[in-house]
Amino acid sequence: MKKVLSLVIILALSMSMIGCGGSQQASGEDVKKEKILTLIKEADLNSMDPQLATDGLSFEAIAATIDGLYYTAEDGSAQPALAEKTEVSEDGLQYTFTIRDAKWSNGDPVTAHNFVYGWRRLADPQLASEYAYMLDVAGVKNGWLCSTGEKPLEELGVKALDDKTFVVELDRVVPFFVKLTTFPSFYPSNQAFVEAQGDQYALTPEAALACGPFKLSEWYPGSSFKVVKNKAYWDADAVKLDAINFKIVLDSQSAVLEYDSGASDYVRLSGELVEKYKDNPNFTTTLGSYLWYLSVNLKKEDLSNINLNKALAYSFNREQIADSVLKDSSVGANYFVPIKLATGPDGKDFRETSPKYFTEGKDAAKEYWDKAKAEIGKDKLTIELLFEDSEASKKVAEFLKAEIETTLAGITIELKSQPKKTRLTLMKAGEYEVCLTRWGPDYQDPMTYLELFVSDGSMNYGGYKDPEYDALIAKCKSGEISLEERWEVMKEAEKILLQGGGPIPVYQTGASNLWNPKVIGAINNSVGVPYTYKYADIIE
């Protein structure tokens, strides 16, 4: 009797399963398995606002949810996205883009007016975007004057002839202009939606809008966020993933455990974990293009002393940071313009024909410290070093403290760890003394680094000022010198920047990763958005 009852129950359950979702199996079709990519990231998502975002992960998330005029392909070239057609005037000073048929996730059409609004919003002094200077980099007519409030936004060199035609006027020829449009700062914004959200715009999934491959569905600050396939996307057939989960895990040991357990498809390694996994068949390593450096707040008492700045710059071993602390293919940076960033008119990498700096070592550091002590009238000094709370930053900060205190007797380094978002806020407010920070290139030209430190630069948090340096940068941007002369002027500018008072380079990033071998098509960019996922797929 028990066997009969068991059989009846099993049959009933089977029929129930067929009725609830097994009909595809009954018709000979397999139930489609969702393709969900899970990634471990070592820093939090800071912003989903394309005109306000300033960090790599924010750029990744925005690029996953919003299309620009162009995107960066796997070979590094700029390929059309929302720009169905592009026409350039004979003199190279006017670009006319025809916007393809596309929709926002709320059903609104994407129009040329969205680009006009987005670019004007980027320039708006009231928004105070730290990337407003990019309009000037791009050569957009009145870009700088509009961003400083010297001209009204209506005089920015952009206009919509109709819903489909977006026109940009330049004040000089910029060879990499189209490539710049792949960057999130130049993405469109839906004016009606942005204004309806007010100060809550882009702070939650409900207050964010998408016209890209995915749309934001979940966001738990400090923990995780998720994007799901945007079924209204104009090129939805090309998108193979159903969703991407981003998990924020600060501890590298915990992060790699998630990968080992199969709970993540990607994790970045550093320190001892690189040694442990270097023979793993899924291990990959590359030289990155981000440069970590010390920003010295020259507005603080004593820190404006040039000899103190030089003493700090020479006091630590850069190679040891890369080889013994990080161990992830990073390299010590005795320069500010990274290796393999840009090739000059001579066909050679910028670094190949530029000098190395800070080669004199710790004896020079002690000499500069002796001079500084005499000038500031102090034998002892306590300096606070601000850094973000990632494991790699913590290790580097601790190493810097040990090196500086050992080399420069009388200096005490107090460490201050903060979440990345707080670290950036403190830097913007000038509420720091020395900060371990980084910059990643927005375009393939040395100016993406050198322009940071012009006297009125929005990212020049430390207050570096040098009229000669400003003049050299202006000369490079003028369009009035040859490409060959421009290249030499940029070398001279880097020399001045590193002779004292400017940023103190520490290391150029490397990337040691573990990837699930079933994941294909995720594009790693050396410039701009670190990773794009439109063409990513998980194969069986």
PELIN-V299582 format. One record per residue. N is the residue number from 1. RES is the residue in one letter. SS is DSSP state (H for helix, E for strand, - for the rest). BURIAL is # if it has 9 or more other C-alpha atoms within 8 Angstrom, else .. Layout:
n:N res:RES ss:SS burial:BURIAL
n:N res:RES ss:SS burial:BURIAL
This chain:
n:1 res:M ss:- burial:.
n:2 res:K ss:H burial:.
n:3 res:K ss:H burial:.
n:4 res:V ss:H burial:.
n:5 res:L ss:H burial:.
n:6 res:S ss:H burial:.
n:7 res:L ss:H burial:.
n:8 res:V ss:H burial:.
n:9 res:I ss:H burial:.
n:10 res:I ss:H burial:.
n:11 res:L ss:H burial:.
n:12 res:A ss:H burial:.
n:13 res:L ss:H burial:.
n:14 res:S ss:H burial:.
n:15 res:M ss:H burial:.
n:16 res:S ss:H burial:.
n:17 res:M ss:H burial:#
n:18 res:I ss:H burial:#
n:19 res:G ss:H burial:.
n:20 res:C ss:H burial:.
n:21 res:G ss:- burial:.
n:22 res:G ss:- burial:#
n:23 res:S ss:H burial:#
n:24 res:Q ss:H burial:#
n:25 res:Q ss:H burial:#
n:26 res:A ss:H burial:.
n:27 res:S ss:- burial:.
n:28 res:G ss:- burial:.
n:29 res:E ss:- burial:.
n:30 res:D ss:- burial:.
n:31 res:V ss:- burial:.
n:32 res:K ss:- burial:.
n:33 res:K ss:- burial:.
n:34 res:E ss:- burial:.
n:35 res:K ss:- burial:#
n:36 res:I ss:E burial:#
n:37 res:L ss:E burial:#
n:38 res:T ss:E burial:#
n:39 res:L ss:E burial:#
n:40 res:I ss:E burial:#
n:41 res:K ss:E burial:#
n:42 res:E ss:- burial:#
n:43 res:A ss:- burial:#
n:44 res:D ss:- burial:#
n:45 res:L ss:- burial:#
n:46 res:N ss:- burial:#
n:47 res:S ss:- burial:#
n:48 res:M ss:- burial:#
n:49 res:D ss:- burial:#
n:50 res:P ss:- burial:#
n:51 res:Q ss:- burial:#
n:52 res:L ss:- burial:#
n:53 res:A ss:- burial:#
n:54 res:T ss:- burial:.
n:55 res:D ss:- burial:.
n:56 res:G ss:H burial:#
n:57 res:L ss:H burial:#
n:58 res:S ss:H burial:#
n:59 res:F ss:H burial:#
n:60 res:E ss:H burial:#
n:61 res:A ss:H burial:#
n:62 res:I ss:H burial:#
n:63 res:A ss:H burial:#
n:64 res:A ss:H burial:#
n:65 res:T ss:H burial:#
n:66 res:I ss:- burial:#
n:67 res:D ss:- burial:#
n:68 res:G ss:- burial:#
n:69 res:L ss:- burial:#
n:70 res:Y ss:E burial:#
n:71 res:Y ss:E burial:#
n:72 res:T ss:E burial:#
n:73 res:A ss:- burial:#
n:74 res:E ss:- burial:.
n:75 res:D ss:- burial:.
n:76 res:G ss:- burial:.
n:77 res:S ss:- burial:.
n:78 res:A ss:E burial:#
n:79 res:Q ss:E burial:.
n:80 res:P ss:E burial:#
n:81 res:A ss:- burial:#
n:82 res:L ss:- burial:#
n:83 res:A ss:E burial:#
n:84 res:E ss:E burial:#
n:85 res:K ss:E burial:.
n:86 res:T ss:E burial:#
n:87 res:E ss:E burial:.
n:88 res:V ss:E burial:#
n:89 res:S ss:- burial:.
n:90 res:E ss:- burial:.
n:91 res:D ss:- burial:.
n:92 res:G ss:- burial:.
n:93 res:L ss:- burial:#
n:94 res:Q ss:E burial:#
n:95 res:Y ss:E burial:#
n:96 res:T ss:E burial:#
n:97 res:F ss:E burial:#
n:98 res:T ss:E burial:#
n:99 res:I ss:E burial:#
n:100 res:R ss:- burial:.
n:101 res:D ss:- burial:.
n:102 res:A ss:- burial:#
n:103 res:K ss:E burial:#
n:104 res:W ss:- burial:#
n:105 res:S ss:- burial:#
n:106 res:N ss:- burial:.
n:107 res:G ss:- burial:.
n:108 res:D ss:- burial:.
n:109 res:P ss:E burial:.
n:110 res:V ss:- burial:#
n:111 res:T ss:- burial:#
n:112 res:A ss:H burial:#
n:113 res:H ss:H burial:#
n:114 res:N ss:H burial:#
n:115 res:F ss:H burial:#
n:116 res:V ss:H burial:#
n:117 res:Y ss:H burial:#
n:118 res:G ss:H burial:#
n:119 res:W ss:H burial:#
n:120 res:R ss:H burial:#
n:121 res:R ss:H burial:#
n:122 res:L ss:H burial:#
n:123 res:A ss:H burial:#
n:124 res:D ss:- burial:#
n:125 res:P ss:- burial:#
n:126 res:Q ss:- burial:.
n:127 res:L ss:- burial:.
n:128 res:A ss:- burial:#
n:129 res:S ss:- burial:#
n:130 res:E ss:- burial:#
n:131 res:Y ss:- burial:#
n:132 res:A ss:- burial:#
n:133 res:Y ss:H burial:#
n:134 res:M ss:H burial:.
n:135 res:L ss:H burial:#
n:136 res:D ss:H burial:#
n:137 res:V ss:H burial:.
n:138 res:A ss:- burial:#
n:139 res:G ss:- burial:#
n:140 res:V ss:E burial:#
n:141 res:K ss:- burial:#
n:142 res:N ss:- burial:#
n:143 res:G ss:H burial:#
n:144 res:W ss:H burial:#
n:145 res:L ss:H burial:#
n:146 res:C ss:H burial:#
n:147 res:S ss:H burial:#
n:148 res:T ss:- burial:.
n:149 res:G ss:- burial:#
n:150 res:E ss:- burial:.
n:151 res:K ss:- burial:#
n:152 res:P ss:- burial:.
n:153 res:L ss:H burial:#
n:154 res:E ss:H burial:.
n:155 res:E ss:H burial:.
n:156 res:L ss:- burial:#
n:157 res:G ss:- burial:#
n:158 res:V ss:E burial:#
n:159 res:K ss:E burial:#
n:160 res:A ss:E burial:#
n:161 res:L ss:E burial:#
n:162 res:D ss:E burial:.
n:163 res:D ss:- burial:.
n:164 res:K ss:- burial:#
n:165 res:T ss:E burial:#
n:166 res:F ss:E burial:#
n:167 res:V ss:E burial:#
n:168 res:V ss:E burial:#
n:169 res:E ss:E burial:#
n:170 res:L ss:E burial:#
n:171 res:D ss:- burial:#
n:172 res:R ss:- burial:.
n:173 res:V ss:- burial:#
n:174 res:V ss:- burial:.
n:175 res:P ss:- burial:.
n:176 res:F ss:- burial:.
n:177 res:F ss:H burial:#
n:178 res:V ss:H burial:#
n:179 res:K ss:H burial:#
n:180 res:L ss:H burial:#
n:181 res:T ss:- burial:#
n:182 res:T ss:- burial:#
n:183 res:F ss:- burial:#
n:184 res:P ss:H burial:#
n:185 res:S ss:H burial:#
n:186 res:F ss:H burial:#
n:187 res:Y ss:- burial:#
n:188 res:P ss:- burial:#
n:189 res:S ss:- burial:#
n:190 res:N ss:- burial:#
n:191 res:Q ss:H burial:#
n:192 res:A ss:H burial:.
n:193 res:F ss:H burial:.
n:194 res:V ss:H burial:#
n:195 res:E ss:H burial:.
n:196 res:A ss:H burial:.
n:197 res:Q ss:H burial:#
n:198 res:G ss:H burial:.
n:199 res:D ss:H burial:.
n:200 res:Q ss:H burial:.
n:201 res:Y ss:- burial:#
n:202 res:A ss:- burial:#
n:203 res:L ss:- burial:#
n:204 res:T ss:- burial:#
n:205 res:P ss:H burial:#
n:206 res:E ss:H burial:.
n:207 res:A ss:H burial:#
n:208 res:A ss:- burial:#
n:209 res:L ss:- burial:#
n:210 res:A ss:- burial:#
n:211 res:C ss:- burial:#
n:212 res:G ss:- burial:#
n:213 res:P ss:- burial:#
n:214 res:F ss:E burial:#
n:215 res:K ss:E burial:#
n:216 res:L ss:E burial:#
n:217 res:S ss:E burial:#
n:218 res:E ss:E burial:#
n:219 res:W ss:E burial:#
n:220 res:Y ss:E burial:.
n:221 res:P ss:- burial:.
n:222 res:G ss:- burial:.
n:223 res:S ss:- burial:#
n:224 res:S ss:E burial:#
n:225 res:F ss:E burial:#
n:226 res:K ss:E burial:#
n:227 res:V ss:E burial:#
n:228 res:V ss:E burial:#
n:229 res:K ss:E burial:#
n:230 res:N ss:- burial:#
n:231 res:K ss:- burial:.
n:232 res:A ss:- burial:#
n:233 res:Y ss:- burial:#
n:234 res:W ss:- burial:.
n:235 res:D ss:- burial:.
n:236 res:A ss:H burial:#
n:237 res:D ss:H burial:.
n:238 res:A ss:H burial:.
n:239 res:V ss:- burial:#
n:240 res:K ss:- burial:#
n:241 res:L ss:- burial:#
n:242 res:D ss:- burial:#
n:243 res:A ss:E burial:#
n:244 res:I ss:E burial:#
n:245 res:N ss:E burial:#
n:246 res:F ss:E burial:#
n:247 res:K ss:E burial:#
n:248 res:I ss:E burial:#
n:249 res:V ss:- burial:#
n:250 res:L ss:- burial:#
n:251 res:D ss:- burial:#
n:252 res:S ss:H burial:#
n:253 res:Q ss:H burial:.
n:254 res:S ss:H burial:.
n:255 res:A ss:H burial:#
n:256 res:V ss:H burial:#
n:257 res:L ss:H burial:.
n:258 res:E ss:H burial:#
n:259 res:Y ss:H burial:#
n:260 res:D ss:H burial:.
n:261 res:S ss:- burial:.
n:262 res:G ss:- burial:.
n:263 res:A ss:- burial:.
n:264 res:S ss:- burial:#
n:265 res:D ss:- burial:#
n:266 res:Y ss:E burial:#
n:267 res:V ss:E burial:#
n:268 res:R ss:E burial:#
n:269 res:L ss:E burial:#
n:270 res:S ss:- burial:#
n:271 res:G ss:- burial:#
n:272 res:E ss:H burial:.
n:273 res:L ss:H burial:#
n:274 res:V ss:H burial:#
n:275 res:E ss:H burial:.
n:276 res:K ss:H burial:.
n:277 res:Y ss:H burial:.
n:278 res:K ss:- burial:.
n:279 res:D ss:- burial:.
n:280 res:N ss:- burial:.
n:281 res:P ss:- burial:.
n:282 res:N ss:- burial:.
n:283 res:F ss:E burial:#
n:284 res:T ss:E burial:#
n:285 res:T ss:E burial:#
n:286 res:T ss:E burial:.
n:287 res:L ss:E burial:#
n:288 res:G ss:E burial:#
n:289 res:S ss:E burial:#
n:290 res:Y ss:E burial:#
n:291 res:L ss:E burial:#
n:292 res:W ss:E burial:#
n:293 res:Y ss:E burial:#
n:294 res:L ss:E burial:#
n:295 res:S ss:E burial:#
n:296 res:V ss:E burial:#
n:297 res:N ss:- burial:#
n:298 res:L ss:- burial:#
n:299 res:K ss:- burial:.
n:300 res:K ss:- burial:.
n:301 res:E ss:- burial:.
n:302 res:D ss:- burial:.
n:303 res:L ss:- burial:#
n:304 res:S ss:- burial:#
n:305 res:N ss:- burial:#
n:306 res:I ss:H burial:#
n:307 res:N ss:H burial:#
n:308 res:L ss:H burial:#
n:309 res:N ss:H burial:#
n:310 res:K ss:H burial:#
n:311 res:A ss:H burial:#
n:312 res:L ss:H burial:#
n:313 res:A ss:H burial:#
n:314 res:Y ss:H burial:#
n:315 res:S ss:- burial:#
n:316 res:F ss:- burial:#
n:317 res:N ss:- burial:.
n:318 res:R ss:H burial:#
n:319 res:E ss:H burial:.
n:320 res:Q ss:H burial:#
n:321 res:I ss:H burial:#
n:322 res:A ss:H burial:#
n:323 res:D ss:H burial:#
n:324 res:S ss:H burial:.
n:325 res:V ss:H burial:#
n:326 res:L ss:H burial:#
n:327 res:K ss:- burial:#
n:328 res:D ss:- burial:#
n:329 res:S ss:- burial:#
n:330 res:S ss:- burial:#
n:331 res:V ss:E burial:#
n:332 res:G ss:E burial:#
n:333 res:A ss:- burial:#
n:334 res:N ss:- burial:#
n:335 res:Y ss:- burial:#
n:336 res:F ss:- burial:#
n:337 res:V ss:- burial:#
n:338 res:P ss:- burial:#
n:339 res:I ss:- burial:#
n:340 res:K ss:- burial:#
n:341 res:L ss:- burial:#
n:342 res:A ss:- burial:#
n:343 res:T ss:E burial:#
n:344 res:G ss:- burial:#
n:345 res:P ss:- burial:.
n:346 res:D ss:- burial:.
n:347 res:G ss:- burial:.
n:348 res:K ss:- burial:#
n:349 res:D ss:E burial:#
n:350 res:F ss:H burial:#
n:351 res:R ss:H burial:#
n:352 res:E ss:H burial:.
n:353 res:T ss:H burial:.
n:354 res:S ss:- burial:.
n:355 res:P ss:- burial:.
n:356 res:K ss:- burial:.
n:357 res:Y ss:- burial:.
n:358 res:F ss:- burial:.
n:359 res:T ss:- burial:.
n:360 res:E ss:- burial:.
n:361 res:G ss:- burial:#
n:362 res:K ss:H burial:#
n:363 res:D ss:H burial:.
n:364 res:A ss:H burial:#
n:365 res:A ss:H burial:#
n:366 res:K ss:H burial:#
n:367 res:E ss:H burial:#
n:368 res:Y ss:H burial:#
n:369 res:W ss:H burial:#
n:370 res:D ss:H burial:.
n:371 res:K ss:H burial:#
n:372 res:A ss:H burial:#
n:373 res:K ss:H burial:#
n:374 res:A ss:H burial:.
n:375 res:E ss:H burial:.
n:376 res:I ss:H burial:.
n:377 res:G ss:- burial:.
n:378 res:K ss:- burial:.
n:379 res:D ss:- burial:.
n:380 res:K ss:- burial:.
n:381 res:L ss:E burial:.
n:382 res:T ss:E burial:.
n:383 res:I ss:E burial:#
n:384 res:E ss:E burial:#
n:385 res:L ss:E burial:#
n:386 res:L ss:E burial:#
n:387 res:F ss:E burial:#
n:388 res:E ss:E burial:#
n:389 res:D ss:- burial:#
n:390 res:S ss:- burial:#
n:391 res:E ss:H burial:#
n:392 res:A ss:H burial:#
n:393 res:S ss:H burial:#
n:394 res:K ss:H burial:#
n:395 res:K ss:H burial:#
n:396 res:V ss:H burial:#
n:397 res:A ss:H burial:#
n:398 res:E ss:H burial:#
n:399 res:F ss:H burial:#
n:400 res:L ss:H burial:#
n:401 res:K ss:H burial:#
n:402 res:A ss:H burial:.
n:403 res:E ss:H burial:#
n:404 res:I ss:H burial:#
n:405 res:E ss:H burial:#
n:406 res:T ss:H burial:.
n:407 res:T ss:H burial:#
n:408 res:L ss:- burial:#
n:409 res:A ss:- burial:.
n:410 res:G ss:- burial:.
n:411 res:I ss:E burial:#
n:412 res:T ss:E burial:#
n:413 res:I ss:E burial:#
n:414 res:E ss:E burial:#
n:415 res:L ss:E burial:#
n:416 res:K ss:E burial:.
n:417 res:S ss:E burial:#
n:418 res:Q ss:E burial:#
n:419 res:P ss:- burial:#
n:420 res:K ss:H burial:#
n:421 res:K ss:H burial:.
n:422 res:T ss:H burial:.
n:423 res:R ss:H burial:#
n:424 res:L ss:H burial:.
n:425 res:T ss:H burial:.
n:426 res:L ss:H burial:#
n:427 res:M ss:H burial:#
n:428 res:K ss:H burial:.
n:429 res:A ss:H burial:.
n:430 res:G ss:- burial:#
n:431 res:E ss:- burial:.
n:432 res:Y ss:- burial:#
n:433 res:E ss:- burial:#
n:434 res:V ss:E burial:#
n:435 res:C ss:E burial:#
n:436 res:L ss:E burial:#
n:437 res:T ss:E burial:#
n:438 res:R ss:E burial:.
n:439 res:W ss:E burial:.
n:440 res:G ss:- burial:#
n:441 res:P ss:- burial:#
n:442 res:D ss:- burial:#
n:443 res:Y ss:- burial:#
n:444 res:Q ss:- burial:#
n:445 res:D ss:- burial:.
n:446 res:P ss:- burial:#
n:447 res:M ss:H burial:.
n:448 res:T ss:H burial:#
n:449 res:Y ss:H burial:#
n:450 res:L ss:H burial:#
n:451 res:E ss:H burial:#
n:452 res:L ss:H burial:#
n:453 res:F ss:H burial:#
n:454 res:V ss:- burial:#
n:455 res:S ss:- burial:#
n:456 res:D ss:- burial:.
n:457 res:G ss:- burial:#
n:458 res:S ss:- burial:#
n:459 res:M ss:- burial:.
n:460 res:N ss:- burial:#
n:461 res:Y ss:- burial:#
n:462 res:G ss:- burial:#
n:463 res:G ss:- burial:#
n:464 res:Y ss:- burial:#
n:465 res:K ss:- burial:#
n:466 res:D ss:- burial:.
n:467 res:P ss:H burial:.
n:468 res:E ss:H burial:.
n:469 res:Y ss:H burial:#
n:470 res:D ss:H burial:#
n:471 res:A ss:H burial:.
n:472 res:L ss:H burial:#
n:473 res:I ss:H burial:#
n:474 res:A ss:H burial:.
n:475 res:K ss:H burial:#
n:476 res:C ss:H burial:#
n:477 res:K ss:H burial:.
n:478 res:S ss:- burial:.
n:479 res:G ss:- burial:#
n:480 res:E ss:- burial:.
n:481 res:I ss:- burial:#
n:482 res:S ss:- burial:.
n:483 res:L ss:H burial:.
n:484 res:E ss:H burial:#
n:485 res:E ss:H burial:.
n:486 res:R ss:H burial:#
n:487 res:W ss:H burial:#
n:488 res:E ss:H burial:.
n:489 res:V ss:H burial:#
n:490 res:M ss:H burial:#
n:491 res:K ss:H burial:#
n:492 res:E ss:H burial:#
n:493 res:A ss:H burial:#
n:494 res:E ss:H burial:#
n:495 res:K ss:H burial:.
n:496 res:I ss:H burial:#
n:497 res:L ss:H burial:#
n:498 res:L ss:- burial:#
n:499 res:Q ss:- burial:.
n:500 res:G ss:- burial:#
n:501 res:G ss:- burial:#
n:502 res:G ss:- burial:#
n:503 res:P ss:- burial:#
n:504 res:I ss:E burial:#
n:505 res:P ss:E burial:#
n:506 res:V ss:E burial:#
n:507 res:Y ss:E burial:#
n:508 res:Q ss:E burial:#
n:509 res:T ss:E burial:#
n:510 res:G ss:E burial:#
n:511 res:A ss:E burial:#
n:512 res:S ss:E burial:#
n:513 res:N ss:E burial:#
n:514 res:L ss:E burial:#
n:515 res:W ss:E burial:#
n:516 res:N ss:- burial:.
n:517 res:P ss:- burial:.
n:518 res:K ss:- burial:.
n:519 res:V ss:E burial:#
n:520 res:I ss:E burial:#
n:521 res:G ss:- burial:.
n:522 res:A ss:- burial:#
n:523 res:I ss:E burial:#
n:524 res:N ss:E burial:.
n:525 res:N ss:- burial:#
n:526 res:S ss:- burial:.
n:527 res:V ss:- burial:#
n:528 res:G ss:- burial:#
n:529 res:V ss:- burial:#
n:530 res:P ss:- burial:#
n:531 res:Y ss:E burial:#
n:532 res:T ss:E burial:#
n:533 res:Y ss:- burial:#
n:534 res:K ss:- burial:#
n:535 res:Y ss:- burial:#
n:536 res:A ss:- burial:#
n:537 res:D ss:E burial:#
n:538 res:I ss:E burial:#
n:539 res:I ss:- burial:.
n:540 res:E ss:- burial:.
